C-alpha cells in the first residue's frame, strides 16, 4: 500500500489519500487527510475524480489541524461519502461548524492573509463526527497531539505502513515541509509548544521513518 498525494486548495497543500487494507464489492477503502479542493481554488473535483478512477471509498476525513488552507474540501467530500467520519482534535472542533461562520482562529488567520473572500467557504464546512485525542488509534494510525502551530495540531504515526521495516509519520504543519516547521506567529500559535512537540517527535519517532508533511516535498526520512 502507498499513500497518494494530491496538491489541493488555494495554497496547494498536501492532501493525502491513505489506503486501508479493506475491500467491499471490489471497492477499496481509504481515508483522506486535509482535503482542500474547492470551487474557489478551481479544483473541487480533484480528490473525487481520483477516488472514482481508483475505485476507492472514503471512510474517513482526518484533519491535522483546522487552518483554512487544509479544510476547504471537506464539504464536497462529505457530500459524496456521507458515512465518512470527519475527525479533528477536540481543541479545534469549533472551527468546523456548518453554520456559514468561520471559527475564531480562521477568522483571525484569514485577516492575517488578507483573504476575507474565503470566510464563507470555510464556515460552510460540516461539523466533525469524531474528536481526536492523544494516544487514540484511528484507522490503524496512532494520534499524537503536537500543539504549537495550532492548539489542536496532530500527527498520525504508523510503525508498519511503509512495509519495509520503516514507519510513516503524517505530520501536517507540525513538520511543515522538508527541514521546516509550522509558523507560530498567527492566532493560536505558540513557539514554546511547537519546540516541545518537535523535540517529542525527534525523541519518539525512529530514524528512517518516512514523513508526509502538510506542504511541498514528502516521503523524506526523519
N, C-alpha and C positions, 0 to 999 in steps of 0.2 A: 504494500500500500504506500501511496505517496501523496503528500499534500500538494494541491494545486493552488497557485497564487494568481489572483486577478487584481489589477490595479483599478480601483474604482473611486468615484466621487470627485468632488471639487479639488481635492489635494492628491488624488490618485494613491490612496492608502493601500496597503497590502490586505486584501480580503482573501481569507484562506478557506479553501474547500477541503475539509478533513474527512476522508473516507472512514467508514466503520465496517467492521468485518461482519456485516449483516446483509442479507438479501431477502426480498419477498417478491415472488412472482417475476423473477428476473430483473427486478429493480434494486439497485444498490442503495444504501443509506449513507448519509453524511451529516455533519454539522458544519455550519458556516460561521466564521469568525469575522467580526467587524465589517458587515456589509454597508457600503456607502453609495452604491449605484442608485441614481435617482434622476428624475426628469430635469432638474435644474443643472445637472452636470452632463446631461445628454447621453447617459449610459444606463438608463433604467432597466433594460432587459439583459444586460451583460451577464449577470450572475445566472438569471433564469435560463438564458439560452444555453449556457454551459451545462447546467444541471439537466436540462432536457436532452441535449445532444449526447450526454454520457449516461443517460437513464439513471439518474440519481434522485432520491427523495431526501429533502432536507427535513431532519427531525429535530434540529436544534439551531438556535441563533445565539451564539455566545459573544458577549461584548467584553473586551479587555478593559474598556472604560467608556465613558459616555460623551466624550468630546464630539462636537457636531460632525467633524470630518470622518468619523468612524461609524455613524449610526443612521445616516440619511436613507440607507437602503433597506432598513428593517421592514417598513410598511409593505412594499411590493412583494418582498419575500414571504412575509407572514400571510399576505393575501393569497399567494399561490400555494402555500403549505400551512393551512390554518392550525394544524396539530403541532407544528414546530414550536418547541419551548424557547421563549426569549429569556436568556439568562444573563444577569448582571449582578455585581456585588451590591449588597443591601444599602451601602452608603450612597450609591448613585441611582438607586431605583427611581427616585423622584424626578430625575431628568427625563424619564420616559413616562409621559402622562396620557397621551392620546387626546389631550384637551385643546390642542391648537396653540398652546402657550409653552414656549421653551422653558426648561428649568433654569434656576437662578445662575448656575455655573455657565451654561451655554449662552444665556443672555449676556453675561459679562464677557465671555470669550469672543462671542460674535461682535460685540462692540470693540473689543481689542483688535480684531482683524478687520474692522470696518465692513462687515458683511451682514447688515440687517436684513437683506433680502432672504436670508436663509432661516430667519426666525420661524416663519410659518411652517416650512417643511420639517424642520427639526421638531417643532411642537406637535406635529401630527403623527409621530411615531407611536406605535401601540405600547401599552404598559407591559412590564415584564411578567413572566409566568413563574420564574424560579429565581430565588435570591441565592447568590453565591456567597460562600464564606470560606475562610481559611481552612485548608485541610480536607475539604469535601472532595469527592470524586464525581466528575460529570462526563458522561460518555467515555469512561475509561481513563480520563485525564485528571490529574491532581490539581486542585486550585491552590495557588499561592497568592496570598494578599500582599501586594507590593506597592504600598502607597508612596506618594511623593509627586509624581506627575499630576495625579488627581487623588482624592482621598480613597476612592474605591478601585484603583487600578489593580488588575490581577494578571498573573501569568498562568499558563497551563503547562504542566510537565508530564511527559510520558516516557518512562525509562526504557521502554522496549519498542517504541513505534518505528524507529529507523530500520529495525530488523537486522542490523549488522553489529549488534553489541553496543550501539550508541542510542541515546535517548534524544528526544526533541523537546525544546522549550519554545512555546509560543509566548512572546514577551510583550506584545502590544507596544506601548510607547515607554515602558519602563526602560528596556533596551531599545531605543528609538530606531536605530539603524546600526550599521557596522561601525563600531568604535564610538558610538554616541549614546546618550540617554535623554529621556524626555525633559523638556524645559519645565521650570518650576516658577516662572515669573508671572503666571496668569492666576486668575481666581481658582483657589483650591490647591495650588501647587505648594510644595514645601521641600526646600533643598535638603534640610537635615533628614527628613523622612526618606527621600529618594536615595540619599547616600547610604542609609541603613538598609534599604531594600536591595541596592546594588551589592553591598557587602554580603548580604544574605545569599543572593544568587551565586556569587562567586565562591561562597563558602559551602553551599549545599549542592549545587548543580555540578556534576562531574565534568572534568575537562573532556573535550571531544563531542559534547552534546551539540546537536545542530540547533541553531537559533533562527526562528522566524519572527522578526520584529514587525512593528506597525508600518514601517516605511522603507522604501528603497530596497537595497540588496537583502537577500535572505538565504538560508541554508548554510551560513558560515558556522564555524565551530567556536564554542566557548573557549 
